[in-house]
Amino acid sequence: MNKDNDKFVICWAVTHAEKLCIKVLMLMLTYLNGMLQEVAIYKKRRRMVVFLYNQTLYR
């Protein structure tokens, strides 16, 4: 292998690694976003349940 070929291979590997890292990061971000939304929905639901429970309790 000559030096230029090695450089090319390294550059190719680096760009592919970067693309892969970006893909993984995006996936993680979407996953985290989904989790946060789930948590928000859960909190809202819990608040509603507590509210309804209190309403029935103090009636």
C-alpha positions in Angstrom: 0.0 0.0 0.0 1.3 3.4 -0.9 0.9 6.5 1.3 -1.9 8.1 -0.8 -4.0 5.0 -0.7 -3.6 4.8 3.1 -4.7 8.5 3.4 -7.7 7.8 1.2 -8.7 4.8 3.3 -8.3 6.8 6.6 -10.3 9.7 5.2 -13.1 7.3 4.0 -13.2 5.6 7.4 -13.3 9.0 9.3 -16.1 10.3 7.1 -18.1 7.1 7.6 -17.5 7.2 11.3 -18.7 10.8 11.4 -21.8 9.9 9.5 -22.5 6.9 11.8 -21.9 9.1 14.9 -24.3 11.7 13.6 -26.9 9.0 12.8 -26.6 7.5 16.3 -26.8 11.0 17.9 -29.9 11.8 15.9 -31.5 8.5 17.0 -30.6 9.1 20.6 -32.0 12.7 20.4 -35.3 11.5 18.9 -35.5 8.7 21.5 -34.8 11.2 24.3 -37.4 13.6 22.9 -39.9 10.8 22.7 -39.2 9.8 26.3 -39.6 13.4 27.5 -42.9 13.7 25.7 -44.0 10.4 27.3 -43.0 11.7 30.7 -44.9 14.9 30.1 -48.0 13.0 29.0 -47.7 10.8 32.1 -47.4 13.7 34.4 -50.4 15.4 32.9 -52.4 12.2 33.2 -51.3 11.7 36.8 -52.3 15.3 37.6 -55.7 14.7 36.1 -56.1 11.4 38.0 -55.1 13.2 41.3 -57.5 16.0 40.5 -60.4 13.7 39.8 -59.5 11.6 42.8 -59.6 14.8 45.0 -62.9 15.9 43.4 -64.5 12.6 44.3 -62.9 12.5 47.8 -64.1 16.0 48.8 -67.5 15.8 47.4 
